[in-house]
Amino acid sequence: MKNLLVVGSSGLVGREVLELALASPEVLQVVAPGRRRLEPHPKLVAPMVDFDRLPAQEPWWQADAVICTLGTTIKVAGSQEAFRKVDYSYPMAVARLARQHGTPTFVLNSALGADAGSRVFYNRVKGEVEHGLRSLGFETLVIARPGLIGGAREEFRLGEKILVPMLTALGPVLPRAWRINPAGHIARAMFDAAMHPQPGEQIISSDRMS
């Protein structure tokens, strides 16, 4: 039986992860800290937190695995600085606390093209958080790198509204790495990696989640 810490559970992929975790007979408890209230469930502990001031001494930081799906866009965040806070600072803060409390496994939802040396700001930040996580000494580090994510978001994203139908139509003739990655596929890959960790670092590429 596993105890999981799911961060970003109100987002598109995070909701799918949470649903899988709560439905799994292999999961004893799910802790899902966040800024929103979640529907009650017998397995769920959902503390309200401020990610700028995370409570460092809570016992729930010690888990069998963290699944982190925190993320936004520059448009939604409002600035590059705000984007960096959500996509870099918050995942790193969560990871440090989890590791300090002995959590051995961290599973991150990153992005296709993540590269700390990229000239593209979005890709660079994604690469930097991957690099930062490697320095924390997790026994298992799993990085999922989806491309365009398919699913119903709460917020409107114009680029996705245009690209998702186009890529869906072209899916049969596109290389697997360029196809839509449904949120449920990403969540399943991340959940399985957390439940059955392998020592070291693993990359889940977009073609495995299409």
C-alpha positions in Angstrom: 0.0 0.0 0.0 1.3 3.4 -1.0 1.0 6.9 0.4 1.2 9.5 -2.4 1.6 13.2 -2.3 -0.1 14.8 -5.4 0.7 18.4 -6.1 -1.2 20.3 -8.7 -4.3 18.2 -8.3 -6.7 20.9 -9.5 -5.1 21.1 -13.0 -5.9 19.1 -16.1 -3.4 16.3 -15.6 -3.4 16.6 -11.8 -7.2 15.9 -11.7 -6.6 12.7 -13.6 -3.8 11.6 -11.4 -5.9 12.2 -8.3 -8.7 10.2 -9.7 -6.4 7.3 -10.5 -4.9 7.4 -7.0 -8.1 7.5 -5.1 -9.5 4.6 -7.2 -6.5 2.4 -6.8 -6.6 -0.4 -4.2 -2.8 -0.1 -4.0 -3.0 3.4 -2.5 -3.7 3.8 1.2 -3.7 7.6 1.4 -3.4 10.6 -1.0 -2.3 14.0 0.3 -3.1 16.8 -2.1 -2.1 20.2 -0.8 -3.4 23.1 -2.8 -5.2 26.4 -2.8 -8.6 25.0 -3.6 -10.9 22.8 -1.7 -11.4 19.3 -3.1 -14.3 16.9 -2.9 -14.0 14.8 0.3 -12.9 11.2 0.0 -12.0 8.6 2.6 -8.5 8.3 1.3 -7.9 12.0 0.7 -6.1 14.6 2.9 -6.4 18.0 1.2 -4.7 20.7 3.3 -5.1 24.3 2.1 -1.6 25.8 1.6 0.2 28.9 0.4 2.9 27.8 -2.0 4.9 30.9 -1.1 4.9 29.8 2.6 4.7 26.0 2.6 4.4 24.4 6.1 7.8 22.7 6.5 7.1 20.4 9.4 3.9 18.6 8.3 4.3 14.8 8.6 2.6 14.3 5.2 5.7 15.5 3.4 7.0 12.0 4.0 5.4 9.8 1.4 6.3 6.9 -0.9 6.2 9.2 -3.9 5.4 12.8 -5.0 3.6 13.3 -8.3 3.9 17.0 -9.3 1.8 18.4 -12.1 2.2 22.1 -11.2 2.3 24.3 -14.3 0.8 27.3 -16.0 1.5 29.5 -19.1 3.0 33.0 -19.3 -0.4 34.4 -20.4 -2.2 32.9 -17.5 0.5 33.8 -15.0 0.8 37.3 -16.3 4.5 37.6 -16.5 7.7 35.6 -17.0 8.5 36.1 -13.3 5.1 34.7 -12.2 5.4 31.8 -14.6 8.8 30.9 -13.3 7.4 30.9 -9.7 4.8 28.3 -10.6 6.8 26.2 -12.9 10.2 26.3 -11.1 10.1 27.7 -7.6 7.0 25.9 -6.4 8.0 22.4 -7.7 11.5 22.9 -6.3 10.1 23.9 -2.9 7.9 20.9 -2.8 10.7 18.6 -3.8 13.1 19.9 -1.2 10.6 19.5 1.6 9.6 16.0 0.5 13.2 14.9 0.2 14.2 16.4 3.6 11.4 14.2 5.1 12.7 11.1 3.4 10.4 10.7 0.3 12.4 8.6 -2.2 10.5 9.1 -5.4 9.6 12.3 -7.4 7.5 12.3 -10.6 7.4 15.5 -12.6 5.2 16.6 -15.4 7.6 18.6 -17.6 7.4 19.3 -21.3 8.6 18.2 -24.7 11.6 20.4 -25.5 12.7 21.0 -21.9 16.3 22.3 -22.1 18.1 24.4 -19.5 20.2 25.9 -22.3 17.3 26.8 -24.6 16.7 30.3 -25.9 13.0 29.7 -25.5 12.0 30.9 -22.0 9.3 28.2 -21.5 11.6 25.4 -22.5 14.5 26.8 -20.5 12.5 27.0 -17.3 11.2 23.5 -17.8 14.8 22.3 -18.3 16.0 24.2 -15.2 13.5 22.6 -12.9 14.6 19.1 -14.3 18.2 20.1 -13.6 17.3 21.3 -10.1 15.5 18.1 -9.2 18.5 16.0 -10.2 20.6 17.8 -7.5 18.3 16.7 -4.6 19.2 13.0 -4.5 15.9 11.3 -5.0 16.3 7.5 -5.3 13.9 7.6 -8.3 13.3 10.7 -10.5 10.8 10.3 -13.3 10.3 13.1 -15.8 7.3 13.1 -18.1 7.7 15.2 -21.2 4.4 15.5 -23.0 3.8 17.6 -26.1 0.4 19.3 -26.6 -1.9 18.1 -23.9 -5.5 17.1 -24.8 -8.4 17.6 -22.4 -10.9 20.0 -21.0 -9.2 22.8 -19.1 -10.9 25.2 -16.8 -9.1 28.2 -18.4 -9.2 29.2 -22.1 -5.9 28.7 -24.0 -6.2 30.0 -27.6 -3.2 28.1 -28.9 -4.6 24.8 -27.7 -8.1 25.6 -29.1 -6.5 26.0 -32.6 -3.8 23.2 -32.5 -5.7 20.4 -30.7 -8.3 19.9 -33.5 -5.7 20.2 -36.2 -3.3 17.7 -34.6 -6.1 15.4 -33.8 -7.2 15.3 -37.4 -3.6 14.7 -38.6 -2.8 12.3 -35.8 -2.8 9.1 -37.9 -0.1 10.4 -40.2 2.0 12.3 -37.7 5.1 10.8 -35.9 4.0 9.6 -32.5 6.1 12.3 -30.7 4.1 15.0 -32.4 0.6 13.6 -31.6 -1.7 14.9 -28.9 -1.0 13.6 -25.4 -4.4 13.1 -23.7 -4.3 14.2 -20.1 -5.4 10.7 -19.0 -2.5 9.0 -20.8 0.0 11.4 -19.1 -1.6 10.8 -15.7 -1.5 7.0 -16.1 2.2 7.0 -17.1 3.1 9.2 -14.1 0.9 7.2 -11.7 2.4 3.9 -12.8 5.9 5.3 -12.5 5.2 6.4 -8.9 3.6 3.1 -7.9 6.4 1.0 -9.4 9.6 3.1 -9.1 12.8 2.0 -10.7 16.1 3.3 -9.2 17.7 6.3 -11.0 16.2 8.7 -13.6 13.6 7.8 -16.2 12.2 10.0 -19.0 8.7 9.3 -20.2 8.8 10.7 -23.8 5.7 12.2 -25.5 5.5 9.2 -28.0 4.8 6.9 -25.0 1.8 9.0 -24.0 0.1 9.6 -27.3 
